[in-house]
Amino acid sequence: MVLDGKAPNMVPVHNPVSHIIYAATGGNVKDVLINGKVIVKDFKSMTVDEEALIKECRSIQEHISNG
């Protein structure tokens, strides 16, 4: 996992380990590799069609809202 160290919540760093534990959030995750496979690159999922997922979620939301 690679974190975006330039994000406002990630600076300044006095103790890197403590800072990751207490200040970092999921929004700071820039890249993720699992068993050598790139799963997230530059904050974008490489394994999930995000637009299709959002469309499906909106459809489900509409269905729930309309009862």
Biopython code that builds the backbone (N, CA, C, O; Angstrom):
import numpy as np
from Bio.PDB.StructureBuilder import StructureBuilder

atoms = [
    (1, "MET", "N", (0.845, -1.157, 0.000)),
    (1, "MET", "CA", (0.000, 0.000, 0.000)),
    (1, "MET", "C", (0.899, 1.231, 0.000)),
    (1, "MET", "O", (1.902, 1.286, 0.712)),
    (2, "VAL", "N", (0.524, 2.210, -0.807)),
    (2, "VAL", "CA", (1.243, 3.478, -0.874)),
    (2, "VAL", "C", (0.263, 4.574, -0.482)),
    (2, "VAL", "O", (-0.839, 4.656, -1.025)),
    (3, "LEU", "N", (0.670, 5.415, 0.463)),
    (3, "LEU", "CA", (-0.169, 6.517, 0.904)),
    (3, "LEU", "C", (0.268, 7.818, 0.257)),
    (3, "LEU", "O", (1.446, 8.001, -0.048)),
    (4, "ASP", "N", (-0.679, 8.722, 0.048)),
    (4, "ASP", "CA", (-0.393, 10.054, -0.473)),
    (4, "ASP", "C", (0.118, 10.907, 0.678)),
    (4, "ASP", "O", (-0.666, 11.383, 1.500)),
    (5, "GLY", "N", (1.411, 11.097, 0.738)),
    (5, "GLY", "CA", (2.028, 11.847, 1.823)),
    (5, "GLY", "C", (1.922, 13.351, 1.673)),
    (5, "GLY", "O", (2.349, 14.088, 2.562)),
    (6, "LYS", "N", (1.361, 13.827, 0.563)),
    (6, "LYS", "CA", (1.226, 15.265, 0.339)),
    (6, "LYS", "C", (-0.145, 15.796, 0.750)),
    (6, "LYS", "O", (-0.375, 17.004, 0.718)),
    (7, "ALA", "N", (-1.047, 14.912, 1.133)),
    (7, "ALA", "CA", (-2.385, 15.337, 1.543)),
    (7, "ALA", "C", (-2.292, 16.170, 2.828)),
    (7, "ALA", "O", (-1.406, 15.935, 3.650)),
    (8, "PRO", "N", (-3.190, 17.133, 3.006)),
    (8, "PRO", "CA", (-3.119, 18.015, 4.180)),
    (8, "PRO", "C", (-3.091, 17.283, 5.524)),
    (8, "PRO", "O", (-2.412, 17.722, 6.452)),
    (9, "ASN", "N", (-3.820, 16.178, 5.632)),
    (9, "ASN", "CA", (-3.829, 15.463, 6.910)),
    (9, "ASN", "C", (-2.561, 14.642, 7.149)),
    (9, "ASN", "O", (-2.393, 14.056, 8.219)),
    (10, "MET", "N", (-1.686, 14.598, 6.176)),
    (10, "MET", "CA", (-0.473, 13.789, 6.296)),
    (10, "MET", "C", (0.786, 14.619, 6.558)),
    (10, "MET", "O", (1.884, 14.066, 6.631)),
    (11, "VAL", "N", (0.641, 15.922, 6.699)),
    (11, "VAL", "CA", (1.795, 16.771, 6.987)),
    (11, "VAL", "C", (1.492, 17.687, 8.164)),
    (11, "VAL", "O", (0.327, 18.038, 8.352)),
    (12, "PRO", "N", (2.451, 18.086, 8.950)),
    (12, "PRO", "CA", (3.838, 17.610, 8.969)),
    (12, "PRO", "C", (3.933, 16.260, 9.678)),
    (12, "PRO", "O", (3.037, 15.885, 10.436)),
    (13, "VAL", "N", (5.002, 15.546, 9.433)),
    (13, "VAL", "CA", (5.217, 14.231, 10.035)),
    (13, "VAL", "C", (6.379, 14.312, 11.021)),
    (13, "VAL", "O", (7.500, 14.666, 10.655)),
    (14, "HIS", "N", (6.093, 13.981, 12.264)),
    (14, "HIS", "CA", (7.136, 13.937, 13.283)),
    (14, "HIS", "C", (7.516, 12.492, 13.584)),
    (14, "HIS", "O", (8.684, 12.179, 13.809)),
    (15, "ASN", "N", (6.509, 11.614, 13.584)),
    (15, "ASN", "CA", (6.720, 10.183, 13.810)),
    (15, "ASN", "C", (5.910, 9.447, 12.744)),
    (15, "ASN", "O", (4.693, 9.320, 12.882)),
    (16, "PRO", "N", (6.559, 8.961, 11.685)),
    (16, "PRO", "CA", (5.834, 8.368, 10.553)),
    (16, "PRO", "C", (4.866, 7.243, 10.929)),
    (16, "PRO", "O", (3.737, 7.216, 10.438)),
    (17, "VAL", "N", (5.284, 6.333, 11.777)),
    (17, "VAL", "CA", (4.414, 5.205, 12.141)),
    (17, "VAL", "C", (3.187, 5.706, 12.891)),
    (17, "VAL", "O", (2.064, 5.316, 12.573)),
    (18, "SER", "N", (3.388, 6.554, 13.868)),
    (18, "SER", "CA", (2.284, 7.114, 14.632)),
    (18, "SER", "C", (1.358, 7.913, 13.722)),
    (18, "SER", "O", (0.137, 7.851, 13.860)),
    (19, "HIS", "N", (1.935, 8.648, 12.807)),
    (19, "HIS", "CA", (1.146, 9.482, 11.909)),
    (19, "HIS", "C", (0.254, 8.626, 11.016)),
    (19, "HIS", "O", (-0.909, 8.969, 10.802)),
    (20, "ILE", "N", (0.769, 7.534, 10.501)),
    (20, "ILE", "CA", (-0.040, 6.625, 9.672)),
    (20, "ILE", "C", (-1.184, 6.050, 10.489)),
    (20, "ILE", "O", (-2.312, 5.965, 10.004)),
    (21, "ILE", "N", (-0.906, 5.656, 11.713)),
    (21, "ILE", "CA", (-1.930, 5.040, 12.563)),
    (21, "ILE", "C", (-3.018, 6.039, 12.935)),
    (21, "ILE", "O", (-4.202, 5.705, 12.880)),
    (22, "TYR", "N", (-2.645, 7.244, 13.308)),
    (22, "TYR", "CA", (-3.615, 8.186, 13.861)),
    (22, "TYR", "C", (-4.143, 9.231, 12.877)),
    (22, "TYR", "O", (-5.212, 9.793, 13.116)),
    (23, "ALA", "N", (-3.446, 9.508, 11.795)),
    (23, "ALA", "CA", (-3.873, 10.582, 10.896)),
    (23, "ALA", "C", (-4.353, 10.096, 9.530)),
    (23, "ALA", "O", (-5.220, 10.725, 8.924)),
    (24, "ALA", "N", (-3.802, 8.987, 9.040)),
    (24, "ALA", "CA", (-4.157, 8.514, 7.706)),
    (24, "ALA", "C", (-5.582, 7.973, 7.677)),
    (24, "ALA", "O", (-6.081, 7.431, 8.663)),
    (25, "THR", "N", (-6.221, 8.133, 6.524)),
    (25, "THR", "CA", (-7.556, 7.583, 6.293)),
    (25, "THR", "C", (-7.534, 6.789, 4.989)),
    (25, "THR", "O", (-6.527, 6.775, 4.280)),
    (26, "GLY", "N", (-8.624, 6.142, 4.683)),
    (26, "GLY", "CA", (-8.717, 5.408, 3.425)),
    (26, "GLY", "C", (-8.528, 6.301, 2.216)),
    (26, "GLY", "O", (-8.084, 5.848, 1.160)),
    (27, "GLY", "N", (-8.870, 7.582, 2.375)),
    (27, "GLY", "CA", (-8.700, 8.534, 1.279)),
    (27, "GLY", "C", (-7.257, 8.825, 0.939)),
    (27, "GLY", "O", (-6.974, 9.401, -0.111)),
    (28, "ASN", "N", (-6.338, 8.437, 1.808)),
    (28, "ASN", "CA", (-4.913, 8.637, 1.558)),
    (28, "ASN", "C", (-4.278, 7.493, 0.784)),
    (28, "ASN", "O", (-3.115, 7.585, 0.389)),
    (29, "VAL", "N", (-5.028, 6.411, 0.561)),
    (29, "VAL", "CA", (-4.477, 5.242, -0.126)),
    (29, "VAL", "C", (-4.382, 5.534, -1.616)),
    (29, "VAL", "O", (-5.396, 5.644, -2.304)),
    (30, "LYS", "N", (-3.165, 5.655, -2.100)),
    (30, "LYS", "CA", (-2.910, 5.988, -3.505)),
    (30, "LYS", "C", (-2.793, 4.736, -4.365)),
    (30, "LYS", "O", (-3.381, 4.664, -5.445)),
    (31, "ASP", "N", (-2.041, 3.756, -3.895)),
    (31, "ASP", "CA", (-1.805, 2.520, -4.655)),
    (31, "ASP", "C", (-1.892, 1.327, -3.719)),
    (31, "ASP", "O", (-1.517, 1.408, -2.550)),
    (32, "VAL", "N", (-2.397, 0.207, -4.256)),
    (32, "VAL", "CA", (-2.449, -1.048, -3.504)),
    (32, "VAL", "C", (-2.011, -2.170, -4.436)),
    (32, "VAL", "O", (-2.496, -2.284, -5.561)),
    (33, "LEU", "N", (-1.092, -2.989, -3.955)),
    (33, "LEU", "CA", (-0.672, -4.180, -4.675)),
    (33, "LEU", "C", (-0.912, -5.388, -3.778)),
    (33, "LEU", "O", (-0.593, -5.360, -2.590)),
    (34, "ILE", "N", (-1.476, -6.446, -4.351)),
    (34, "ILE", "CA", (-1.696, -7.686, -3.616)),
    (34, "ILE", "C", (-1.112, -8.825, -4.444)),
    (34, "ILE", "O", (-1.511, -9.041, -5.588)),
    (35, "ASN", "N", (-0.173, -9.543, -3.860)),
    (35, "ASN", "CA", (0.516, -10.633, -4.563)),
    (35, "ASN", "C", (1.041, -10.180, -5.923)),
    (35, "ASN", "O", (0.967, -10.925, -6.901)),
    (36, "GLY", "N", (1.566, -8.971, -5.983)),
    (36, "GLY", "CA", (2.151, -8.442, -7.208)),
    (36, "GLY", "C", (1.148, -7.873, -8.194)),
    (36, "GLY", "O", (1.544, -7.352, -9.237)),
    (37, "LYS", "N", (-0.155, -7.960, -7.889)),
    (37, "LYS", "CA", (-1.190, -7.458, -8.790)),
    (37, "LYS", "C", (-1.634, -6.075, -8.320)),
    (37, "LYS", "O", (-1.929, -5.876, -7.141)),
    (38, "VAL", "N", (-1.680, -5.116, -9.260)),
    (38, "VAL", "CA", (-2.099, -3.761, -8.928)),
    (38, "VAL", "C", (-3.622, -3.752, -8.790)),
    (38, "VAL", "O", (-4.341, -4.049, -9.744)),
    (39, "ILE", "N", (-4.101, -3.412, -7.603)),
    (39, "ILE", "CA", (-5.532, -3.371, -7.313)),
    (39, "ILE", "C", (-6.047, -1.932, -7.371)),
    (39, "ILE", "O", (-7.139, -1.679, -7.879)),
    (40, "VAL", "N", (-5.258, -0.995, -6.852)),
    (40, "VAL", "CA", (-5.587, 0.433, -6.891)),
    (40, "VAL", "C", (-4.359, 1.162, -7.420)),
    (40, "VAL", "O", (-3.240, 0.927, -6.963)),
    (41, "LYS", "N", (-4.577, 2.046, -8.386)),
    (41, "LYS", "CA", (-3.476, 2.822, -8.950)),
    (41, "LYS", "C", (-3.931, 4.271, -9.067)),
    (41, "LYS", "O", (-4.960, 4.557, -9.679)),
    (42, "ASP", "N", (-3.164, 5.177, -8.482)),
    (42, "ASP", "CA", (-3.494, 6.608, -8.485)),
    (42, "ASP", "C", (-4.924, 6.842, -8.023)),
    (42, "ASP", "O", (-5.677, 7.586, -8.652)),
    (43, "PHE", "N", (-5.295, 6.194, -6.907)),
    (43, "PHE", "CA", (-6.589, 6.348, -6.242)),
    (43, "PHE", "C", (-7.747, 5.691, -6.994)),
    (43, "PHE", "O", (-8.893, 5.828, -6.567)),
    (44, "LYS", "N", (-7.495, 4.992, -8.086)),
    (44, "LYS", "CA", (-8.567, 4.393, -8.892)),
    (44, "LYS", "C", (-8.474, 2.870, -8.854)),
    (44, "LYS", "O", (-7.403, 2.293, -9.036)),
    (45, "SER", "N", (-9.622, 2.234, -8.614)),
    (45, "SER", "CA", (-9.673, 0.774, -8.588)),
    (45, "SER", "C", (-9.401, 0.222, -9.976)),
    (45, "SER", "O", (-9.974, 0.689, -10.960)),
    (46, "MET", "N", (-8.541, -0.756, -10.054)),
    (46, "MET", "CA", (-8.231, -1.416, -11.325)),
    (46, "MET", "C", (-9.063, -2.689, -11.510)),
    (46, "MET", "O", (-9.027, -3.297, -12.579)),
    (47, "THR", "N", (-9.804, -3.093, -10.487)),
    (47, "THR", "CA", (-10.536, -4.358, -10.540)),
    (47, "THR", "C", (-12.046, -4.194, -10.508)),
    (47, "THR", "O", (-12.776, -5.161, -10.724)),
    (48, "VAL", "N", (-12.526, -2.980, -10.241)),
    (48, "VAL", "CA", (-13.960, -2.737, -10.148)),
    (48, "VAL", "C", (-14.336, -1.628, -11.125)),
    (48, "VAL", "O", (-13.680, -0.588, -11.173)),
    (49, "ASP", "N", (-15.386, -1.852, -11.896)),
    (49, "ASP", "CA", (-15.906, -0.814, -12.777)),
    (49, "ASP", "C", (-16.718, 0.134, -11.899)),
    (49, "ASP", "O", (-17.894, -0.110, -11.631)),
    (50, "GLU", "N", (-16.084, 1.211, -11.457)),
    (50, "GLU", "CA", (-16.701, 2.117, -10.492)),
    (50, "GLU", "C", (-17.968, 2.773, -11.040)),
    (50, "GLU", "O", (-18.945, 2.933, -10.309)),
    (51, "GLU", "N", (-17.961, 3.150, -12.308)),
    (51, "GLU", "CA", (-19.150, 3.784, -12.894)),
    (51, "GLU", "C", (-20.330, 2.818, -12.904)),
    (51, "GLU", "O", (-21.453, 3.212, -12.591)),
    (52, "ALA", "N", (-20.088, 1.568, -13.258)),
    (52, "ALA", "CA", (-21.158, 0.566, -13.266)),
    (52, "ALA", "C", (-21.660, 0.309, -11.850)),
    (52, "ALA", "O", (-22.861, 0.139, -11.639)),
    (53, "LEU", "N", (-20.761, 0.281, -10.891)),
    (53, "LEU", "CA", (-21.140, 0.062, -9.495)),
    (53, "LEU", "C", (-22.009, 1.214, -8.981)),
    (53, "LEU", "O", (-23.013, 0.983, -8.308)),
    (54, "ILE", "N", (-21.625, 2.440, -9.296)),
    (54, "ILE", "CA", (-22.406, 3.610, -8.880)),
    (54, "ILE", "C", (-23.788, 3.573, -9.527)),
    (54, "ILE", "O", (-24.787, 3.866, -8.870)),
    (55, "LYS", "N", (-23.852, 3.219, -10.802)),
    (55, "LYS", "CA", (-25.135, 3.120, -11.511)),
    (55, "LYS", "C", (-26.026, 2.071, -10.852)),
    (55, "LYS", "O", (-27.220, 2.301, -10.656)),
    (56, "GLU", "N", (-25.456, 0.935, -10.513)),
    (56, "GLU", "CA", (-26.222, -0.127, -9.865)),
    (56, "GLU", "C", (-26.711, 0.315, -8.488)),
    (56, "GLU", "O", (-27.850, 0.030, -8.117)),
    (57, "CYS", "N", (-25.867, 1.004, -7.729)),
    (57, "CYS", "CA", (-26.265, 1.491, -6.407)),
    (57, "CYS", "C", (-27.390, 2.511, -6.503)),
    (57, "CYS", "O", (-28.312, 2.507, -5.687)),
    (58, "ARG", "N", (-27.314, 3.379, -7.494)),
    (58, "ARG", "CA", (-28.389, 4.368, -7.678)),
    (58, "ARG", "C", (-29.697, 3.684, -8.046)),
    (58, "ARG", "O", (-30.764, 4.102, -7.598)),
    (59, "SER", "N", (-29.623, 2.649, -8.849)),
    (59, "SER", "CA", (-30.812, 1.883, -9.217)),
    (59, "SER", "C", (-31.435, 1.226, -7.988)),
    (59, "SER", "O", (-32.654, 1.241, -7.818)),
    (60, "ILE", "N", (-30.595, 0.655, -7.140)),
    (60, "ILE", "CA", (-31.075, 0.026, -5.901)),
    (60, "ILE", "C", (-31.688, 1.079, -4.984)),
    (60, "ILE", "O", (-32.736, 0.850, -4.380)),
    (61, "GLN", "N", (-31.032, 2.235, -4.884)),
    (61, "GLN", "CA", (-31.555, 3.321, -4.058)),
    (61, "GLN", "C", (-32.927, 3.749, -4.550)),
    (61, "GLN", "O", (-33.837, 3.949, -3.745)),
    (62, "GLU", "N", (-33.091, 3.893, -5.862)),
    (62, "GLU", "CA", (-34.375, 4.295, -6.453)),
    (62, "GLU", "C", (-35.442, 3.254, -6.138)),
    (62, "GLU", "O", (-36.573, 3.596, -5.791)),
    (63, "HIS", "N", (-35.077, 1.989, -6.260)),
    (63, "HIS", "CA", (-36.008, 0.902, -5.973)),
    (63, "HIS", "C", (-36.448, 0.945, -4.492)),
    (63, "HIS", "O", (-37.627, 0.760, -4.191)),
    (64, "ILE", "N", (-35.518, 1.184, -3.595)),
    (64, "ILE", "CA", (-35.838, 1.255, -2.170)),
    (64, "ILE", "C", (-36.701, 2.481, -1.877)),
    (64, "ILE", "O", (-37.673, 2.400, -1.126)),
    (65, "SER", "N", (-36.344, 3.599, -2.465)),
    (65, "SER", "CA", (-37.087, 4.844, -2.216)),
    (65, "SER", "C", (-38.521, 4.772, -2.718)),
    (65, "SER", "O", (-39.427, 5.358, -2.125)),
    (66, "ASN", "N", (-38.719, 4.050, -3.810)),
    (66, "ASN", "CA", (-40.055, 3.943, -4.405)),
    (66, "ASN", "C", (-40.874, 2.792, -3.819)),
    (66, "ASN", "O", (-42.032, 2.587, -4.182)),
    (67, "GLY", "N", (-40.247, 2.046, -2.903)),
    (67, "GLY", "CA", (-40.902, 0.980, -2.177)),
    (67, "GLY", "C", (-41.350, -0.122, -3.026)),
    (67, "GLY", "O", (-41.923, -1.091, -2.529)),
]
sb = StructureBuilder()
sb.init_structure("model")
sb.init_model(0)
sb.init_chain("A")
sb.init_seg("    ")
for serial, (resi, resn, name, xyz) in enumerate(atoms, 1):
    if name == "N":
        sb.init_residue(resn, " ", resi, " ")
    sb.init_atom(name, np.array(xyz, "f"), 0.0, 1.0, " ", f" {name:<3s}", serial, name[0])
structure = sb.get_structure()
